[in-house]
Amino acid sequence: MTAAETALAGTGVPAKHAVHPNLAAPGLYEQALRRGEGRLSADGAFMAITGVHTGRSVQDKFVVDDPEVHDKVWWGKVNQPMAPERFRGLRERVVGWLGERPVLFTQDLYAGADPAHRIRVRLVTTNAWHALFARNMFIRPPEGELAGFKPDFTILHAPEFEADPARDGCRTGTCISLSFAARTILICGTSYAGEIKKSIFTVMNWLLPERGVLPMHCSANLGKNGDTALFFGLSGTGKTTLSSDPERRLIGDDEHGWSDGGVFNFEGGCYAKVIRLSREAEPQIWEASHRFGAVLENVVADEHGRLDLHDANFTENTRSCYPLEFIPNTVPDGQGPVPKNVVMLTADAFGVLPPIAKLSPAQAMYHFLSGYTARVAGTEKGLGKEPQATFSTCFGAPFLPRHPEVYGRMLEERISKHGADCWLVNTGWTGGAFGTGKRMSIQHTRALLRAALDGTLAKAEFVKDPFFGLMIPKALPGVPAEVLNPRETWADKAAYDRTARDLVARFEANFESFAGAVGEDVKAAAIRAAA
């Protein structure tokens, strides 16, 4: 076979024209700039604009309803079914369209740092910058392993191809369709690179539970004493920022597996939200985003390429994608021992949750299945300008192909078995709701987290919150006492009480969706209005 045929083997795409397999960053930069796919920042990062899609198109995601997976998929708004024959027709046209492009780029990559649980991924795309994004985000195999590379899953990435709703059974010209049977992902009609990353996360969420591994939407880092900490949370809650701690080594910033042997990263890079990124507060992410090799999505710059990270002209969901090695203190093999601490992050738009609370195992399960946060504008297409309170089970509902109870039970078993301490951390608002209060100080959040992870906070005196049943520390050196109790930060205490009761009611309503799938201990730990 020719080099082009080898690069496209198993994808069905004919090697009619030029194919660039596994180019490294310099070659991809050269091709991207020559083809006018973007420009350079003053510091050498590659800047791309994704057009109308500046976030994930969650309403355009489909799972193929093959007979062998039908009874195991969590069907609904998250996993919309696509008939197998529709998928085959769409795939045939995408394959034909890709085969007619004058230039294609392929990347052969791994997902999963643990060799026992990794998968091999082949990306075929029309754009060099998308290939660079994938190369940054996933794990790059050693050169010697590429010759015999055979993909477990293939991504056919056709951002300029428009699906036909009437013909393909989709909603719009944008379609992200995943077939577990065909081990193929089709991405059509969107240039937002996050679809590449999250499609493989969905695959890992499908495969790993049957191997006895819990897949998690979380970041992870490692302390000086070999203690692993997990940080669960949706986009905008601070997973990347808080796990990139100079005092701890980063395992990974977004996706991990928890096996009997410990924790391992799915990825080889970071995908950080950078709107209003501060060099002082987040120096590691800032430095990683201002250098050759980083990919910046929808970031604004002047004519000289100087970045303005406060400008949301394109979207609030500005992003930086860079390899893990751009962070100075990482764990090279992307693995760590079983977690000692499990942190659940929320960006509370109502400003009524405490900055940190100690959770019992039952409360941890409850908050894991609740997945409360505030979605930040621009993270997904269709959100307005203000954050919206939402519940996303397991802090990752959009990426769960199986029923949430599968992942919930696995987490419960692991917390019980290994005795991890669990914490709820609010990185959202304090002193009032969004629009009145202010965002939680990252310095305060870091101080509280460090005290939790080094064991200091567990020894503090706690008081029970009357609305949410959370155990709140009364005092901690370096953090003002009034900050620890959210009610004390509000000038209007009656307004706090009304807002807290409103959020309690939201928790109650959401609990009805999973109350029948949990034990009596979790039911007892559920947030509910006072009698």
N, C-alpha and C positions, 0 to 999 in steps of 0.2 A: 504493500500500500504506500501511497505518497504520504508526505508529512501532513498534508491537509486532510486526507482520508483518515489517517490515524487520529488526528485531533478531533474529528467529528464521529468517530466510530461509536456505534450504539445510539446515536442521537436521531438517526434517520435523515439528517440534513445532508444533501448532496454537496460535495466539494467542487463546486463549479468555478469559484473565484478565489481571491486571496484569503487565506486563513492565517491568523497569527496566534499560535498556541503558546500559552504560558509565558508571555512577555513579562519581564520584571518592570518595576516602576519607571526607570528611564525610558525604556522602549514604549511603554504605554503613554507616558507624557508626550513623547515625540509624536506618536500617532494622533493623540487627542488634540494637540495643538495644531497639527497639520490639517486635521479634518474640521477645525473650528468648533470643537465640542465644548470649549470653555476657555478660560484664561488663567494666568498665574497671579497669585497674590504677591505683594512686595517681598514676602518671606519665602516664596517658592511653593506654597501649597497650590493644588489644582482646584479651581473654582468652577462649579457647574450650576446652571439654573435648570430646574426641572419642569418649568412651565406651569400648567394649570394644576397639576398634582404636586402638592408640596407636603403631603402626608399620605398615610396608608388609605387605600380605598376599601374600607371594611365592608361596604355593601356590595362590592364586586368580587368577593372571595367565594370560591366554590370548591367543594370536595366531590369527586366523582363517586356516584352511588353504585359501586361495584358490588356484586352479590357477596363476595368474601369479606367485605367490611361493613355491610349495611347495618348489622345488629350491634356494632361496636362504636359507631360514630355518634357524637353528640349533635344531632341534627337541630337546626333552628336558624336564628339570625346570624350566628357565628359561622356555622358550617352549613351553607346552603347546598342542597344536592344538585348535581349536574348528571344528566343521563349519560351512560357510557358511550352511546352512539353519538351524542352531541360532542363529547370530548374528543372522540376519534376524528370527527369531521373537522373540529377546530384545530386539532393537532396537525392534521394533514395539510391544512392551509397555512399554518404557521411554519411548518417544515418547508413547504414550497416557497413561502415568502422569504425565509431566511436564506434558502439556497440561491435565490436570485440577487441577494445583496452583493455589492462589489467587494466588500471587505467584512470579514467576521473575526471575532476575537473569542478565544476559548481559554478557560482556566480550569485546571484540575486541582482540587483542594480537598482538605479533610474538614469534617465537623466532629468535634470530640477530641479532647486532649488525651483521654485514656484510650490506648490502643485497643483495649478489650471491647470498647463500646463506640468507637468512632465509625463514621460512614464516609464513603468516597463520593464527592460531588463534582459533576462536570457542568460548567456554565458555558452556554453559547450565547453571545450577545453581539449586537451591531455596533456598540460604542466602546472605545478604549477606556473611557473614564469609568464605565460600569464594571469593566474587567478589573480595573485598578481598585475600585470599591470592594469587589469580592475578594481580591487578593489581600487587601488589608484586613477584611473582616473575618475570613476563615483561616484555617491553619495551612500553611504552605508545606507540602511534602518535600523531603530532601530530593535533590536532583536525581539521585539514583533510583527513586521509587516512581518516577514519572513514566519511564519506558513501558512498564507493564501495567499502567494504571487502567483499571476497569471500574467505571462509575457504578455506585449503588443507586444514585438518583441523578437525574439530569434536569437542569433548568434551561428551558428554551425561552430566552429573553428577547422579546420583540416589542420594544417600547413604542415604535412608530406604527405598528400594525394595529388596526382597529377591528375588534370583534364585531359580529353582526348579531344583535340581540334576537332578531326573529329566527335566525338560522342556528345560533349557538345556544339559545336558552339562557342568555345572560341579561343583565339589566341595561348596560351601556356598551360603548366601544371599548371600555376598560374591563379586563377580565383576568383574574388570578385564579387559575384552576389547578388543583392538585389531585393526581391519581396515584393512590397507594399501590394499586394493582400494576399499573404501567410504570411506576417509579419515575414519574415525569411531572414537572411543574411547568405550566405555561403562564407567562406574564406578558400581557398585551395592553397597549394603550396607556401606559404610564411610565414616566421616566424616574419616578421617585425610587431611589435605590434601596430604601428600607424594605421594599417588597421582596427583594432577593434574600436579604438576611432573615426576615421573618418567615418566609416560606420554608426554609430549612429548619428553623426552630419548630415550626408546626410538625415537620417530619420527625424530628427527634422526640417531640411530645407524643407522637404516635408509636414509635418503635420501642422506646426505652422501658415503659412500664411492663411490657411482656418479658423484659430481661431482668426485672427486679430492680430497676434504677428509676429514681424519681427525677423527672426533668423539671427544672424550676426557672421561672422568670425572675432572676435575682443576680446581684453582683456578689462577689466574695473576695475576702482578703485574709491575710495571714499575719498574726502578731509575732512578736519577738520570741514568745514562749511556745510557738508552734500551734497557737489556737486559731482555728478557722471561724470566721464570722460571715453569716449570710445576710444580705440586704434585699428583701422583697419590695417591689414597688413598681407602679406603672411609670410611663414616660413623664418626666417633669417632677418626680418626687425626690430625686437626688441620688439614685443608685450609683451613677457614674461618679458624681462629685464626692459622695461620702466614702465610697470604696477606694478612691484615689487619695489615700491618706499617707502623707510622707512618713508617718510613724509605723505604718504597716505595709506589707508587700501585697500587691494586687495579684489575685488569681485571675479575675475577669470581671467585666463590668455589667453583664446583662443576662447571660444564659449559662446554666450549669446543670450537672447531674449529680445526684447523691446516691452512690452505690454503697455496698457493704464495706468497700475499701476506703471510702472517703468522698471528697468532692472533686469534680473536674470541670474545667471550662469547655464549652462547646466551640468557642471562637478563638481566633488569633488576633483580634483587634477590638477597638472600642468605637462606639457610635454615639458621640456625646452631643447633647443639645447645647448650643453655644450662645443663644440669645442673652444679651447682657452679661456675658461671661466676664469675670473679673480676674485680672492677673494676680491681684493680691489675695483674693479668697480661694481661687482655684488655679494655682500656678502650674500644676502638672498638665492639666487639660489645655491651658492657655499656651504653654510652650509646645505641646504636641501639635497644636492646630496652626502654629506659625512656623512651619518648616516644610521642606521638600518631602513629598511622599504622602502628605495628608490630602484628603479630599474634602472640600467644603461645599455643602449643598445650600444654595439659596442665601448665601452670606453676601452682604453688601460691602463693596469696596469703592474707593475713589479711583480716578483715572490713573493713579500711580500704583494701584493695587493695595493701598493701605486699608486694612479691614476696619469696618465700623460694626462691632458686634452688638451695638445697641439699636441698630436700625432693623426694624421688622417690615421693611417695604415689601418684601416678597412673602414673608410668613413669620410667625412666631417660632415656627419649628425649624429654625436654622440648625444645621448639623455639621459636625466634624467627624470624619472617619479616619482612623490612623491605626497602624499596627501596635500591638501591645508593647513592643520593645521601645516605642517612643516614650513610654512611662518609665522613669529610671528605676523604680523599685518593684519589679514584678517577680512572680514565681515562674522561672523559665519553662518548667514542664506543664504549667497550667493545672496543677493538682495540689490538693491539701488533705489533711486528715478530716475526720468527721467533725461537724461544727460544734463549737462550744456555746456559741450565741446565735440566735435567730432574731433578726430585726425586721419588723414590718413597717414600711414607710408609707405615710399618707400626706398629701398636700391638702389639708382641710380648708376649703374655701370659706367655711362659715366661721372659722377662728375660735372654735369652742373646744377642740381637743387639746390635751396637754402636750408639751414638747416631748415628753417621754413618760412612759408608764410601764410598769412591770406586769407581764401577763402570766397567768397560770397556763399550764398546757391546754386546758379546755378553752380558755380565752384565746390562746394562740390559734387553735383550730377554728374558732368562730370568726376571728378577724381574717384568717387566711381564706376562708370560704366567702366572707363578705367582700373583701378586696375594695374597701372604700378609699376613694381619693377624689381629687378634682382634676378632670381632664383639662389640660392647658390648651388654649386656642391654637390651632394649626397642627396639632399632633395627628389629627385625622381630618380628612376632608369633610366639610359640612358643619364643623363646630363654629360657633360665633366668636366674638372678640373676647368674651369673658369666660373664665373657668366655669365648668359645669360639674356639679356634684354627681358622682356616679359610683356604681358598685360593679366591680369586675372580678368575678370569682377567681380565686387562686392568684390574684394580681396579674392575670394574663388571659382572661377569657377569650380574646380574639385569636389566641394561638393554641387553644385546647381542642384537639379533634376528638378526645374521649370525654366521657361525662366527668364533671368536676369531682364527684365523689371518689373517683379512682385516685386522683392526685391527693385529695384531702386525706384519705385513709393512709396513703403511703407516708405523708408527712407526719401524721399522728403517730404512726408506728415508730418512725425514726426519732422523733422528739422523746417519746416514752423510753425507747431502747437506750438512747445515748444521754438522756438527761440534760439536754441543751436548755440554757436560759433564754427566755423569749421576751421581746420588748416591742412596744408600739411607739413609733416616733413620728411626730407631726412636723413636717418641714413647710407647712402652709402658712396660714395667717394667725396673727396674735393681736390682741387689743381691739378686735372688731372683725367683721366679715370683710371679704374682698371688696375694695372700694372705700373702706373706712379704716380698717386695720392696716398693718404692715406685714411684710413677709418675715418669717422667723429668722433671726440672726443665725447665719451659718456658723459663726464663732461659738454661739451658745449650743447649737446642735452638735458640733464637733466635741465640745467639752463634755456634754452629757453622754455622747456615745463612747468616748474614751473611758469615762468613768464606768460605764456599763460593761465595756469589753475587758477592762483590767480587773473587774471584780469589786471595785470601790463602791459603786452605786448599790450593789446588792446588800451592802451593809448599812445603807442609810435608813432613816425612819420614813415610813410611808403613810400616807393618808388616803382614804378611799373617796374617790369622786362620787358625788351623789347622783349624777345623771347617767354616767356611762359605766359605773362600777369598776373604774380603773384605779390601780394603786399608783399614786403620784408621790415622788420624793418630796419631803418638806424642805430640804436644804441641800445645797451642793456648792463647795467652794468654786468661785469664779463665775457663778450664774446667779443673778438676782433672784431672791426668793419669790417675788411676785410673778416672775416669768414662769415658774414651775406650775403655778395654778392659774389656768387661763382666765378664770372669772375675775381674778385680781387685776388683769391687764385691761379690762373693759371699764371705761368711765361710767357707762350706763349698765349697772348690774341687772336691772330688770330686763333690759334688751338681751343681755347674755342668757338669762334664764329662758326667755322665749325662744331664742335661736337654738339653744341646747335641746330644748324639748322638741323642736321641729326636727333636728337631726336624729334624735332618738326615734321619732316616729318613722323616719326614713329607714333606719336600721331595722326596725320591727317589720316594716312592709317587705323589705328585701329578704329577711330571714325566712319568710314563708316559702320562698323558692327552694330552700334546701333543708328545712326543718325536719322533713321526713327521712333524711338520709344520714342523720347524726345521732350520736348516743345521748343518753340523759345528761351526762356531764356537760356536753356542749350546749344542750338546751338550757341548762341551768346557768350557764355563763353568758347567755345571749343578752344583749342590751334591750331593755324594755322600760316602758314608762312606769313611774312609781304608781302604786295602787292608790 
